Amino acid sequence: MQLIESLKIKEKAYIEKLDNGMTVIIIPKPNLDKKYIIWGTNFGSIDNRFIMPKTNEEVFIPDGVAHFLEHKLFEQPDGTNSLDTLMALGLDANAYTTNDHTAYLFECTNNFYEGLDELMDYVQHPYFTDENVEKEKGIIGQEIKMYDDEPSWRLYMNAMDCMYKENPIKIDIAGSVESISKITPDILYKCYNTFYNPSNMIMAVCGAFEPEELLKEIKKRLVPKEEQGKIERIYPAKEKEINKPYKEIAMEVSTPIFAIGYKDIEGMTADIVKKHIAIEILLNMIIGKSSKTYKELYESGDLLSKPDADYEFSKEYAHILISGKSNNPIKIKESIENAVEEYIKNGLDEEQFNRSRKKIYGDYVVEYNNVGDIARMFLADRMKGINSFDYIEKFNEVTKEFTEEVLKNVFKKENMIMSVVKGN
């Protein structure tokens, strides 16, 4: 197995690419009782048009298939549900679908290998019939309607609509009631056989394991499958501008909620890890709890709590989102604009920059205390082609000068959007 490590935080990860093309990542944590496993496929809501590797057939699928498939994999031919089986073993089990991957997971203290039996059984043995697919449409249809009534979800989707014209990130991960009505067992099997091939999958495990022994146990449970060729995914052309600067809707909310975004036109670059670190430092300086802007807005009563700030990116999209609650969302936007303009004009304050760097570095180190955080991080980063340890190892390369360049390139006024949900 390939060993990668971070000497700075004394952590190791063992990586093996199996003969069938699947990547296994094992991060030993000998002093922790909890164990965590996550098995993901590089298939998310944006992958709705692709060419099948062996037949070269171009396939266009309805919106929401990746999420629908995630729901259906738990159902077994004997009528049992694998999620219930895992829970009965005392495991904390779940699954999720994102824009770019789907993952199945559980956390436990005991019964790990019994859980591994069930996890690797249900993920490798799909069971779709006309009857169980039709039944699921009703369940997921209710979930879609529930999210349509959720202000924070509408806020996020409207922010995506502001930023992107054609990019499939605008599509609801669950699809729409209309789109899922077109899903059939044939479509599900076609997507399963394409995207759930081991060569398109990654497994990350964290806990008190001996890597070689664990790898043997994983290999024993794998159904033999040949590595297939590369899946060619078809996406719309990249857009160089935002779709619209502002969108506002009225819903049942006691206080208006807002999302302020910057569309990152450049997106993933060769130094994406350094760029991501720089953006996190900048967000902390601009609107973090110790920032001048946050203090002023909080003391004036315009900002009701610390906003969430994040950088989302993949090969097909990249943007910053700052979201929170305020009775005066426009003032929040103007204050952030002013803070950015001041930093661009005068440069970053060295003392504040160093303080923010320490805070962000501390956040990265703390993540290594939790088996779930570690495994999810290694899986999601690997999906993007990133070595998670690079966030630690390259941290000192993120200078004030580099961060100032990122500020100028990413925090551009013409790429800024705002989504607001106000009360009825």
C-alpha positions as CSV (number, residue, x, y, z in Angstrom):
1,M,0.0,0.0,0.0
2,Q,1.1,3.5,-0.7
3,L,1.9,5.5,2.5
4,I,1.2,9.2,2.6
5,E,1.8,11.2,5.8
6,S,1.8,14.6,7.4
7,L,4.8,14.9,9.6
8,K,3.5,18.2,11.0
9,I,0.5,16.6,12.6
10,K,1.9,13.0,12.8
11,E,-0.9,11.4,10.8
12,K,-0.7,8.7,8.1
13,A,-2.9,7.3,5.4
14,Y,-2.5,4.1,3.4
15,I,-3.8,4.0,-0.2
16,E,-4.3,1.0,-2.4
17,K,-5.7,1.0,-5.9
18,L,-7.1,-2.5,-6.4
19,D,-7.0,-4.6,-9.6
20,N,-10.6,-3.7,-10.3
21,G,-9.7,0.0,-10.2
22,M,-11.3,0.8,-6.8
23,T,-9.3,3.1,-4.4
24,V,-9.2,2.2,-0.7
25,I,-7.9,4.8,1.8
26,I,-7.2,3.6,5.4
27,I,-6.4,6.2,8.0
28,P,-5.3,4.5,11.3
29,K,-6.3,6.1,14.6
30,P,-5.0,3.5,17.2
31,N,-6.1,5.5,20.2
32,L,-9.8,6.1,19.2
33,D,-12.6,3.7,20.0
34,K,-14.9,4.8,17.2
35,K,-14.6,3.5,13.6
36,Y,-16.0,5.1,10.5
37,I,-16.3,3.8,6.9
38,I,-17.6,5.7,3.9
39,W,-17.9,4.2,0.4
40,G,-18.5,6.7,-2.4
41,T,-19.1,6.7,-6.1
42,N,-18.2,9.7,-8.4
43,F,-21.8,10.1,-9.4
44,G,-23.8,13.2,-8.3
45,S,-26.7,15.3,-9.4
46,I,-24.8,17.2,-12.1
47,D,-24.0,13.9,-14.0
48,N,-27.1,13.7,-16.0
49,R,-25.5,13.3,-19.5
50,F,-22.7,10.9,-20.2
51,I,-21.3,8.3,-22.7
52,M,-21.2,4.7,-21.5
53,P,-17.6,3.4,-21.5
54,K,-18.1,0.1,-23.4
55,T,-20.9,0.8,-25.8
56,N,-20.2,4.5,-26.5
57,E,-23.9,5.1,-26.1
58,E,-24.8,8.7,-25.1
59,V,-27.3,8.7,-22.3
60,F,-29.4,11.6,-21.0
61,I,-31.1,10.8,-17.7
62,P,-33.8,12.6,-15.8
63,D,-32.8,15.0,-13.0
64,G,-32.6,13.3,-9.6
65,V,-31.4,9.8,-10.6
66,A,-28.3,9.8,-8.4
67,H,-30.3,10.6,-5.3
68,F,-33.1,8.1,-6.3
69,L,-30.5,5.4,-6.7
70,E,-29.1,6.1,-3.3
71,H,-32.5,5.6,-1.7
72,K,-33.2,2.4,-3.6
73,L,-30.0,0.6,-2.8
74,F,-31.1,-0.1,0.8
75,E,-34.1,-2.1,-0.3
76,Q,-33.6,-5.9,-0.4
77,P,-35.5,-8.6,-2.3
78,D,-36.7,-10.2,0.9
79,G,-38.4,-7.0,1.9
80,T,-35.8,-5.9,4.5
81,N,-34.0,-2.6,4.5
82,S,-30.3,-2.5,5.0
83,L,-30.4,0.8,6.9
84,D,-32.6,-0.9,9.5
85,T,-30.3,-3.9,9.6
86,L,-27.3,-1.7,10.2
87,M,-29.1,0.3,12.9
88,A,-30.1,-3.0,14.6
89,L,-26.4,-3.8,14.9
90,G,-26.0,-0.6,17.0
91,L,-24.3,1.3,14.1
92,D,-25.0,4.9,13.1
93,A,-25.6,4.4,9.4
94,N,-26.6,6.8,6.6
95,A,-26.1,7.8,3.0
96,Y,-26.1,11.1,1.0
97,T,-26.0,12.5,-2.5
98,T,-24.1,15.7,-3.4
99,N,-23.6,17.5,-6.7
100,D,-20.6,15.3,-7.6
101,H,-20.8,12.1,-5.5
102,T,-23.0,9.6,-3.6
103,A,-21.8,8.0,-0.4
104,Y,-22.8,5.2,2.0
105,L,-21.5,5.1,5.5
106,F,-21.6,4.0,9.1
107,E,-19.9,4.8,12.4
108,C,-19.5,2.4,15.3
109,T,-17.6,1.2,18.3
110,N,-18.5,-2.5,18.0
111,N,-19.7,-4.8,15.3
112,F,-17.6,-3.2,12.5
113,Y,-17.2,-6.3,10.4
114,E,-20.8,-7.3,10.7
115,G,-21.6,-3.8,9.4
116,L,-19.0,-4.2,6.7
117,D,-20.8,-7.4,5.6
118,E,-24.1,-5.5,5.2
119,L,-22.6,-2.4,3.6
120,M,-20.7,-4.2,1.0
121,D,-23.6,-6.5,0.3
122,Y,-26.3,-3.9,-0.4
123,V,-24.0,-1.5,-2.3
124,Q,-23.0,-4.4,-4.7
125,H,-26.5,-6.0,-5.1
126,P,-29.0,-3.5,-6.5
127,Y,-32.7,-4.6,-6.6
128,F,-35.0,-2.5,-8.7
129,T,-38.5,-3.5,-9.9
130,D,-41.4,-1.6,-11.5
131,E,-43.3,-1.8,-8.2
132,N,-40.5,-0.7,-5.8
133,V,-39.5,2.2,-8.1
134,E,-43.1,3.5,-8.4
135,K,-43.4,3.3,-4.6
136,E,-40.2,5.3,-4.1
137,K,-41.5,8.1,-6.5
138,G,-44.2,8.9,-3.9
139,I,-41.7,9.0,-1.0
140,I,-39.1,11.1,-2.8
141,G,-41.9,13.3,-4.3
142,Q,-42.9,14.2,-0.7
143,E,-39.3,14.9,0.2
144,I,-39.0,17.3,-2.8
145,K,-42.2,19.1,-1.7
146,M,-40.8,19.4,1.8
147,Y,-37.6,21.0,0.6
148,D,-39.6,23.3,-1.6
149,D,-41.2,24.6,1.6
150,E,-37.8,25.0,3.4
151,P,-36.6,28.6,3.3
152,S,-32.9,27.9,3.6
153,W,-33.0,25.4,0.7
154,R,-34.9,27.9,-1.5
155,L,-32.3,30.5,-0.5
156,Y,-29.5,28.3,-1.7
157,M,-31.1,27.2,-4.9
158,N,-31.9,30.8,-5.8
159,A,-28.3,31.8,-5.1
160,M,-27.3,29.0,-7.6
161,D,-29.8,30.5,-10.1
162,C,-28.2,33.9,-9.7
163,M,-24.7,32.6,-10.3
164,Y,-25.3,30.0,-13.1
165,K,-27.3,30.0,-16.4
166,E,-27.0,26.5,-17.6
167,N,-24.7,24.7,-15.1
168,P,-26.5,21.6,-13.7
169,I,-25.6,22.7,-10.1
170,K,-28.8,24.7,-10.5
171,I,-30.7,21.4,-10.5
172,D,-32.2,20.2,-7.2
173,I,-30.2,17.2,-6.0
174,A,-33.5,15.2,-5.6
175,G,-34.8,16.4,-9.0
176,S,-38.4,17.5,-9.4
177,V,-41.7,15.6,-9.1
178,E,-41.9,15.7,-12.9
179,S,-38.4,14.5,-13.5
180,I,-38.5,11.5,-11.1
181,S,-41.8,10.4,-12.7
182,K,-39.6,9.4,-15.8
183,I,-37.2,7.2,-13.8
184,T,-37.5,3.4,-14.5
185,P,-35.7,0.3,-13.3
186,D,-33.9,0.2,-16.7
187,I,-32.5,3.8,-16.1
188,L,-31.4,2.9,-12.6
189,Y,-29.6,-0.3,-13.7
190,K,-27.9,1.6,-16.6
191,C,-26.6,4.2,-14.2
192,Y,-25.7,1.7,-11.5
193,N,-23.7,-0.4,-14.0
194,T,-21.9,2.6,-15.3
195,F,-21.2,4.6,-12.1
196,Y,-21.0,1.9,-9.5
197,N,-18.2,0.1,-11.2
198,P,-15.3,-0.2,-8.7
199,S,-13.0,1.9,-11.0
200,N,-15.4,4.9,-10.2
201,M,-15.5,4.3,-6.5
202,I,-13.5,5.2,-3.4
203,M,-13.7,3.7,0.1
204,A,-12.2,5.6,3.1
205,V,-12.0,4.0,6.5
206,C,-10.7,5.5,9.7
207,G,-10.2,4.0,13.2
208,A,-8.0,1.5,15.1
209,F,-7.2,-0.7,12.2
210,E,-4.1,-2.6,10.9
211,P,-4.2,-1.5,7.3
212,E,-3.1,-4.7,5.6
213,E,-5.6,-6.8,7.6
214,L,-8.5,-4.5,6.9
215,L,-7.6,-4.4,3.2
216,K,-7.8,-8.3,3.1
217,E,-11.3,-8.1,4.7
218,I,-12.5,-5.6,2.2
219,K,-11.1,-7.6,-0.8
220,K,-12.9,-10.7,0.5
221,R,-16.2,-9.0,0.3
222,L,-15.8,-7.5,-3.2
223,V,-17.9,-8.9,-6.0
224,P,-15.6,-9.6,-9.0
225,K,-15.9,-6.9,-11.6
226,E,-13.6,-5.8,-14.4
227,E,-12.3,-2.3,-14.5
228,Q,-14.2,-0.3,-17.1
229,G,-13.0,2.5,-19.3
230,K,-13.3,6.2,-18.3
231,I,-16.9,7.6,-18.2
232,E,-17.1,10.6,-20.4
233,R,-19.4,13.2,-18.8
234,I,-21.0,15.9,-20.9
235,Y,-21.6,19.3,-19.2
236,P,-22.7,22.7,-20.7
237,A,-19.9,25.1,-21.7
238,K,-18.4,27.0,-18.7
239,E,-19.9,30.5,-18.2
240,K,-17.8,33.6,-17.8
241,E,-20.4,35.7,-16.0
242,I,-23.2,35.5,-13.5
243,N,-26.8,34.9,-14.5
244,K,-28.4,37.7,-12.4
245,P,-27.2,39.8,-9.5
246,Y,-30.2,39.6,-7.2
247,K,-33.2,37.3,-6.4
248,E,-35.8,37.8,-3.6
249,I,-38.8,35.7,-2.6
250,A,-41.3,35.8,0.2
251,M,-41.9,32.8,2.6
252,E,-42.8,32.0,6.1
253,V,-39.7,33.3,8.0
254,S,-39.6,35.4,11.2
255,T,-36.4,37.2,10.1
256,P,-35.1,37.6,6.5
257,I,-32.3,35.3,5.5
258,F,-29.7,36.1,2.9
259,A,-27.0,34.4,0.8
260,I,-24.2,36.6,-0.7
261,G,-22.1,34.9,-3.3
262,Y,-19.0,35.4,-5.5
263,K,-18.8,33.2,-8.6
264,D,-15.3,32.1,-9.1
265,I,-14.9,32.1,-12.9
266,E,-11.4,30.6,-12.8
267,G,-12.5,27.7,-10.6
268,M,-10.1,24.7,-9.9
269,T,-6.5,25.6,-10.7
270,A,-3.2,23.8,-10.3
271,D,-2.9,25.4,-6.8
272,I,-6.5,24.8,-5.8
273,V,-5.5,23.7,-2.2
274,K,-3.5,27.0,-1.6
275,K,-6.3,29.0,-3.2
276,H,-8.9,27.3,-0.9
277,I,-6.8,28.0,2.2
278,A,-6.4,31.7,1.1
279,I,-10.2,32.0,0.6
280,E,-10.9,30.6,4.0
281,I,-8.4,33.1,5.6
282,L,-10.1,35.9,3.6
283,L,-13.6,35.0,4.7
284,N,-12.4,34.9,8.3
285,M,-10.9,38.4,7.8
286,I,-13.9,39.8,6.0
287,I,-16.8,38.5,8.0
288,G,-15.4,36.1,10.7
289,K,-16.3,36.6,14.4
290,S,-13.1,38.7,15.1
291,S,-13.5,40.9,12.0
292,K,-14.2,44.6,12.1
293,T,-17.2,44.2,9.8
294,Y,-18.8,41.5,11.9
295,K,-18.4,43.4,15.1
296,E,-19.9,46.6,13.6
297,L,-22.9,44.7,12.1
298,Y,-23.5,42.7,15.2
299,E,-23.4,45.7,17.5
300,S,-25.7,47.7,15.3
301,G,-28.2,44.8,15.4
302,D,-28.0,44.3,11.6
303,L,-26.4,40.9,11.8
304,L,-28.1,38.5,14.3
305,S,-25.5,35.8,14.4
306,K,-22.2,34.8,12.9
307,P,-22.9,34.0,9.2
308,D,-21.8,30.7,7.6
309,A,-19.1,31.2,4.9
310,D,-17.9,28.5,2.6
311,Y,-16.1,27.9,-0.7
312,E,-17.7,25.2,-2.9
313,F,-15.9,23.9,-5.9
314,S,-15.4,21.1,-8.4
315,K,-14.1,20.8,-11.9
316,E,-17.5,22.2,-13.1
317,Y,-18.3,25.0,-10.7
318,A,-16.8,27.2,-8.0
319,H,-18.2,29.9,-5.8
320,I,-18.2,31.5,-2.3
321,L,-21.4,31.7,-0.2
322,I,-21.9,33.8,2.9
323,S,-25.3,33.2,4.5
324,G,-27.1,34.4,7.6
325,K,-30.0,36.3,9.2
326,S,-30.6,40.0,9.0
327,N,-33.4,42.5,9.0
328,N,-31.3,44.6,6.6
329,P,-29.7,42.2,4.1
330,I,-28.7,44.9,1.7
331,K,-26.6,46.6,4.4
332,I,-24.8,43.3,5.0
333,K,-23.9,43.1,1.3
334,E,-22.7,46.7,1.2
335,S,-20.6,46.2,4.3
336,I,-18.9,43.1,2.8
337,E,-18.4,45.0,-0.5
338,N,-16.7,47.8,1.4
339,A,-14.5,45.5,3.4
340,V,-13.4,43.8,0.2
341,E,-12.7,47.1,-1.6
342,E,-10.7,48.4,1.4
343,Y,-8.5,45.2,1.5
344,I,-8.0,45.4,-2.3
345,K,-7.0,49.1,-2.1
346,N,-4.9,49.1,1.0
347,G,-3.7,45.4,1.2
348,L,-4.3,43.0,4.0
349,D,-3.4,44.0,7.5
350,E,-0.5,41.8,8.5
351,E,-1.4,41.2,12.1
352,Q,-5.0,40.3,11.2
353,F,-3.8,38.1,8.4
354,N,-1.5,36.1,10.8
355,R,-4.3,35.8,13.4
356,S,-6.7,34.5,10.8
357,R,-4.1,32.0,9.4
358,K,-3.6,30.6,12.9
359,K,-7.3,30.2,13.4
360,I,-7.8,28.4,10.0
361,Y,-4.8,26.1,10.6
362,G,-6.2,25.3,14.0
363,D,-9.5,24.3,12.4
364,Y,-7.7,21.9,10.0
365,V,-5.8,20.2,12.9
366,V,-9.0,19.8,15.0
367,E,-10.6,17.8,12.1
368,Y,-8.1,15.0,12.7
369,N,-9.7,14.3,16.2
370,N,-12.9,12.9,14.6
371,V,-13.0,9.7,12.6
372,G,-16.0,10.8,10.6
373,D,-14.5,14.2,9.7
374,I,-11.3,12.5,8.6
375,A,-12.9,9.8,6.4
376,R,-15.4,12.2,4.8
377,M,-12.6,14.7,4.1
378,F,-10.4,12.1,2.5
379,L,-13.2,10.8,0.3
380,A,-14.5,14.2,-0.9
381,D,-10.9,15.5,-1.5
382,R,-9.9,12.3,-3.4
383,M,-13.0,12.7,-5.6
384,K,-11.5,16.1,-6.7
385,G,-8.0,14.6,-7.1
386,I,-6.7,16.3,-3.9
387,N,-4.5,14.8,-1.2
388,S,-6.1,15.9,2.1
389,F,-2.7,16.3,3.8
390,D,-1.8,19.1,1.4
391,Y,-4.0,21.4,3.4
392,I,-1.6,21.0,6.2
393,E,1.6,20.6,4.2
394,K,1.1,23.5,1.9
395,F,-0.4,25.9,4.5
396,N,2.9,27.8,5.0
397,E,3.1,28.5,1.3
398,V,0.0,30.7,1.5
399,T,1.6,34.1,2.0
400,K,-0.1,37.5,2.4
401,E,0.9,38.3,-1.1
402,F,-0.6,35.1,-2.5
403,T,-3.8,35.7,-0.6
404,E,-4.0,39.3,-1.9
405,E,-3.9,38.0,-5.4
406,V,-6.7,35.5,-4.7
407,L,-8.7,38.4,-3.2
408,K,-8.4,40.4,-6.4
409,N,-9.1,37.5,-8.7
410,V,-12.1,35.9,-6.9
411,F,-13.9,38.7,-4.9
412,K,-14.9,40.7,-7.9
413,K,-17.9,43.0,-7.7
414,E,-19.2,42.0,-11.1
415,N,-19.3,38.4,-10.0
416,M,-21.2,39.1,-6.8
417,I,-24.8,37.9,-6.3
418,M,-27.4,38.1,-3.5
419,S,-30.4,35.8,-2.7
420,V,-32.9,36.9,0.0
421,V,-35.9,35.2,1.6
422,K,-38.2,37.7,3.3
423,G,-41.2,37.2,5.4
424,N,-44.7,37.2,3.8
